Amino acid sequence: MSDVVVVDYGAGNTRSVRAALTHLGRTSEVSADPQLIANAPYVILPGVGSARSAMMHLDETGAAAALRERFAADRPILGICLGMQLALQASEEDGGVKGLGLLEGLVVRLDAPRIPRLGWANVEPWGNAFYFAHSFVAESPDAVATSEGLVAAVQRGSFLGVQFHPEKSDAAGLEFLDSCLSLA
């Protein structure tokens, strides 16, 4: 069995996430198989893509139910960008999409002069800069970190979600991923 299952929802940045995991000496596989998601030591729900398309794929494959069961069993999950957003109750994206409902909150369109928000930004209180690429942002009482006044991370139980892309954030991102994986 691999150290990490990277959840396949038909889009996402699975290749760059797997490359970062390989760099850290971790084995991984990309799958939507509910059994693999349930039994993996660690699960990553990656970013990039459409909320509606991702949720449809997760529902059709049974991966959504497996993620909810994993969360209820307090087994570790890392959500990255869209993966974090999917964990909330709903998103305004694509005319409105119901999320996994693991955490309280909504995903709303980013209100900024330039969309998408691309580039490096500091995350507080962590003090490191990470790479962001997003057009939507979470509004959640489960926020544990911010960047430029926006939610950068949410956490409840063993679910941690980040708006930034650790797999594209050089040394700080790799250190972050390694720290997350050490909890498995």
C-alpha angles and dihedrals in degrees: 000000000000123000091236137026112208104205115238114216097160096269133034132107097281095148096058092042091052091047090055091048091050089050087055091051094251125137117227144172133197113233146144091200108132092214093054091046091050096048105035117113088231135010129203121197100200131213138245127071142061120319093218094049092045094050092046090053093045091050095045094050096044090243092120092058091045091052091050091050091047090051091048089052090052093241116155121269128171117200116199121201104307087017089061091045092051089058092065126084098261146343133219088217118115092013093305131326131195111234132208091275095222091133135026118257148065135258113231135184112272112255101213139125091248124039128220098042104226130178146039123323137166119255117214136242088014094063097216130114117235135181117261130193114168147123097194131054136200124246105197141147086220092070113135101170138027139199121201089342094309128111107266099171140016129193138185122162110320094341116101119178127187130191092208128073110248090182088063097039101089118222095347090053094048091048089050093050092047091051091051093048092050088068093064 
